[in-house]
């Protein structure tokens, strides 16, 4: 079964919700998450480190785009404030910012590794810290992370009616991944998938929409594997 599935139409899962998606420029999971949120009835603001790409994606989606570098605390604070003003409040945060290694580990410098950690781990922490403070003060909400979640955060947030979950994709194919990975490596990874293909980014975004919606109201602190890998 290597043929991609038929695109799933929206079902109003996020009707009336206000959503902020980070790292949503381009054609990857973040962009698809923003697109799916709109199709599910939400008002959306996107952000991305790359100002030009952020503007282009925002124009394509018909939403507000706010440039943000998640390694800079002031940027993160300005993003939450700006998105809340643009939307008139925020119900759902989708944290997608991450950076994979673009060189083999044996060739990676300390500075390159530090940047991976600062974007993927520390960046998620900075976003969650700002988002949790915002949601605590505004009566609750939802945070969905892409593969990075702080284990104790969901328990800390639960009394404030804030749910925090994450998705963990195995292999989702998009141009950014193709540029950073050899064809041989991608072919080997694809062989491990039971469906004989990589996931479409929108398939990962679909699971994010479930976690963001009221259908997952009794889930928090969970990491949902979006994968067809053989054991």
C-alpha positions in Angstrom: 0.0 0.0 0.0 2.3 2.7 -1.2 -0.3 5.1 -2.7 -1.0 8.1 -0.5 -4.6 8.2 0.9 -7.3 10.5 -0.2 -7.1 13.9 1.5 -9.6 14.1 4.4 -12.0 17.0 4.4 -12.5 19.1 7.6 -15.2 18.1 10.1 -15.4 21.3 12.1 -13.2 19.9 15.0 -11.9 23.4 15.8 -14.9 25.6 15.0 -14.6 28.9 16.8 -11.1 28.1 18.2 -8.1 30.5 17.9 -4.8 28.8 17.0 -1.2 29.8 16.9 1.2 27.5 14.9 5.0 27.9 15.1 7.4 27.0 12.3 4.6 27.1 9.7 6.3 28.4 6.6 6.9 26.2 3.6 5.4 22.8 2.9 6.2 20.8 6.1 4.1 19.6 9.0 3.7 23.1 10.5 2.2 24.5 7.3 -0.1 21.6 7.0 -1.2 21.9 10.7 -2.1 25.5 10.0 -4.0 24.6 6.8 -5.8 21.8 8.6 -6.8 24.0 11.5 -8.3 26.5 9.1 -10.2 23.7 7.4 -11.4 22.5 10.8 -13.0 26.0 11.4 -10.3 27.7 13.4 -8.9 31.2 13.2 -5.1 30.9 12.8 -1.9 32.9 13.2 1.4 31.4 12.0 5.0 32.1 12.8 8.4 31.2 11.4 12.0 32.2 11.8 12.3 33.0 8.1 10.5 36.3 7.6 10.0 36.0 3.8 8.7 32.5 3.9 6.5 33.3 6.8 4.9 36.2 4.8 4.5 34.0 1.8 2.9 31.2 3.7 0.6 33.6 5.6 -0.5 35.1 2.3 -1.2 31.7 0.8 -3.3 30.7 3.9 -4.9 34.1 4.2 -3.8 34.5 7.8 -1.5 36.8 9.9 2.1 35.7 10.0 4.5 36.9 12.8 8.3 36.2 12.4 9.7 34.5 15.5 13.1 32.9 16.3 12.3 30.5 19.2 15.9 30.7 20.4 15.2 34.4 21.3 13.1 34.9 24.4 11.9 38.4 23.4 10.7 37.0 20.0 8.7 34.3 21.8 7.1 36.8 24.2 6.3 39.1 21.3 4.8 36.2 19.3 2.3 35.2 22.0 1.3 38.8 22.6 1.0 39.6 18.9 -1.0 36.5 18.1 -3.3 37.1 21.0 -4.0 40.6 19.8 -4.5 39.5 16.2 -6.9 36.7 17.1 -8.6 38.3 20.2 -7.2 35.5 22.3 -5.6 32.1 21.8 -7.2 28.7 22.7 -4.6 26.3 21.1 -0.8 26.4 20.6 0.9 24.1 18.2 4.7 24.0 18.7 6.4 22.8 15.6 9.7 24.5 15.6 12.6 22.0 15.4 15.9 21.6 13.7 17.4 18.3 12.6 21.1 17.7 12.1 22.0 18.5 8.5 25.4 16.8 8.7 26.3 13.3 10.0 26.8 13.1 13.8 30.5 12.2 13.3 31.0 15.5 11.4 28.8 17.7 13.6 30.5 20.4 15.6 29.6 21.4 19.1 28.1 24.7 17.8 25.9 22.8 15.3 24.7 20.4 18.0 24.1 23.3 20.4 21.9 25.0 17.8 19.8 21.8 17.3 19.2 21.7 21.1 18.5 25.4 21.3 15.8 25.3 18.6 14.3 21.8 19.3 14.5 21.5 23.0 15.1 24.9 24.5 12.8 26.5 21.9 10.0 24.2 22.8 10.6 25.0 26.5 10.5 28.8 25.8 7.3 28.5 23.8 5.6 26.3 26.4 6.6 28.6 29.3 5.1 31.6 27.6 2.0 29.7 26.4 1.3 28.1 29.8 1.5 31.5 31.5 -0.9 32.8 29.0 -3.4 29.9 29.2 -3.2 29.9 33.0 -4.3 33.5 33.0 -7.0 33.0 30.5 -8.8 29.9 31.8 -7.2 27.0 30.0 -6.5 25.7 26.6 -4.4 23.2 24.7 -0.8 22.8 23.7 0.3 20.3 21.0 4.0 19.7 20.5 5.8 18.0 17.6 7.9 15.3 19.2 9.2 17.4 22.1 7.3 17.4 25.4 8.4 18.0 29.0 7.1 15.0 30.9 6.0 16.9 34.1 4.5 19.9 32.2 1.1 18.2 31.6 0.7 17.3 35.3 1.6 20.9 36.3 -0.8 22.3 33.8 -3.8 20.1 34.5 -5.2 22.1 37.4 -5.3 25.1 35.1 -7.4 23.2 32.6 -4.5 23.1 30.1 -3.8 19.9 28.2 -0.4 19.2 26.7 0.2 16.4 24.3 2.7 15.6 21.5 3.0 13.8 18.2 6.0 11.7 17.3 6.1 11.2 13.5 8.4 8.5 12.1 8.9 9.6 8.5 6.9 12.5 7.0 8.1 13.5 3.5 8.5 17.1 2.6 11.0 19.2 0.6 13.0 20.3 3.7 13.6 16.7 4.7 14.5 15.7 1.2 17.2 18.5 1.1 18.8 17.4 4.4 18.7 13.6 3.8 20.3 11.4 1.1 18.1 9.4 -1.2 19.7 6.2 0.1 18.8 7.0 3.7 15.2 8.0 2.7 14.8 4.8 0.7 16.0 2.7 3.7 13.7 4.5 6.1 10.8 4.0 3.7 11.4 0.3 3.6 10.8 0.1 7.4 7.3 1.6 7.0 4.5 -1.0 6.9 2.6 1.0 4.3 5.7 1.2 2.0 5.7 5.0 2.0 6.4 8.0 4.1 3.6 9.9 5.7 2.1 12.9 4.0 2.6 16.0 6.3 -1.1 16.5 6.4 -1.5 13.0 7.9 0.6 14.1 10.9 -1.4 17.4 11.0 -4.6 15.3 11.2 -3.4 13.8 14.5 -2.5 17.2 15.8 -6.1 18.4 15.0 -7.4 15.5 17.1 -5.2 16.4 20.0 -6.1 20.1 19.7 -9.9 19.3 19.6 -12.3 18.5 22.3 -12.3 14.8 21.1 -9.1 14.4 23.1 -10.5 16.1 26.3 -9.3 13.3 28.6 -5.8 13.1 27.2 -2.8 14.9 28.6 0.9 14.1 28.9 0.7 11.7 26.0 3.0 11.2 23.0 1.1 9.8 20.1 3.2 7.9 17.6 2.3 8.8 14.0 4.0 5.9 12.4 3.6 2.7 10.4 7.1 1.3 11.3 7.4 -2.4 11.8 8.5 -3.4 15.2 
